[in-house]
Amino acid sequence: MVTKSLTRTFWSYTLPAMAALMVSGLYAVVDGVFIGHALGADGLSAVNLAWPMAGVIWAVAMLAGMGGGAQLGAARGAQDDRACGQTLGVTLALIAVLGTVTGAAILTLGGPFLAVQGASGELAGMGLGYLSVLGWGAPVVMAGMALPLLVRNLGAPRLATVAMLAGAAINVVFDWLFVVKLDHGLAGAALATVIAEIVVIALCLAAMGRVGALRGLWPGRNVTARAARIVATGFSSMIMALYVSFVVVLHNMLFLQHGGALTLAAYTVAGYVMCVFYYFSEGVAGGMQPLTSYFHGARDRMRMAQVLKLALMLGLGGGAALTALVVAFPAPVARIFAGNDAALIAEAAHGLRLHLSAMVLDGFIVLSATYFQSVGQARNATIITVGNIAVQLPFLIVLPRLMGTDGVWLAMPLSNIALSGVVVWMLWRAHRGVFARAAVLARRALESPAPACDY
């Protein structure tokens, strides 16, 4: 990382992370396509009612994966092999324990959770089938989500990408088999996810063995203190993921109240499209994070700022292009999931144009929170993620009363606009010293005499 070009190093980490996560987003979209075409609007509505509870698995996986990954990156930057082995050992133990606890919670609370949102009858039955499979498979699903983050921080981003690509391909195949051919409904979609994550786990463990990480694997004596650091570092990622689940629950309830099942199905379509963009942003963040953690461990603030700049240029540029595409062509995008259902296409197209109009800013917020987390500023990362919830709640309370379903659609983009100003100020405050130093170096370079040329 020190001897290579910083830009080349950035791309060598970011491109594999983006490819892996974009493919993960793609197979989530394929899930939606299979469900929409095989089960219709009811299937889309049911999976959206169940998803926030399943999203708890993802949230806890991010806690362990991002927290452990950032600590691994810092240990590698400090050239501390012993700390690397101990951090990896504690992280793997956390994944096993937290996965079991999370699965038990989903099996216990799944039914009441669906009822609170207003699900009943066939919608509740399909949603419960989905949650039951994921509850039993939670430790496997959680490990499959977290381990690629650890492999990437062990210096093997390509191997992490291979594992996630293989899992994505397996998921698509079994989705087609269980949902379309065997007609197992949402339970089949959940089973396909569990099988795919088993493949990811096997490949990630093989990758860890290949880079020699498993040889020094040992929790050490200070297990509690190390686990606390991992949890503190990854806490903001978990809050961000829980924020997504919480917001989906609120939207589900409000759409059922002010609209109905069709509007909820349209929101599910918007969620799948948002998933692609979110995974793009997470891919950029996932490529940035090992580098910023490494340079943080090496106490190189200038390179930390340069990596952040590259990540923001890529994230904002790509996000703006995706946002423009969805807003300009919402009906063709909706048709991917809705098939020939004209009513659903019209409802989803209207929602996409409103709900995703400021999608690029959501990616900016994700990148900023990940950056603060990766350089040991967990407090700032947590402020951003908690602020995301706090800012959006007033919009969700007031706008639906004034505008009906359009108010629900507009709550997220308006809150992203409001929060982004605060995040810009936080980034400037964190790096004003680095910016000032860069300005001084640039001024000195301009003022220094040009070297003599020997012709």
Helices and strands as residue ranges (DSSP letters): H 6-77, H 81-116, H 121-136, H 138-153, H 157-175, I 176-181, H 185-210, H 223-258, H 261-297, H 301-328, H 330-338, H 342-355, H 359-374, H 378-403, H 405-447
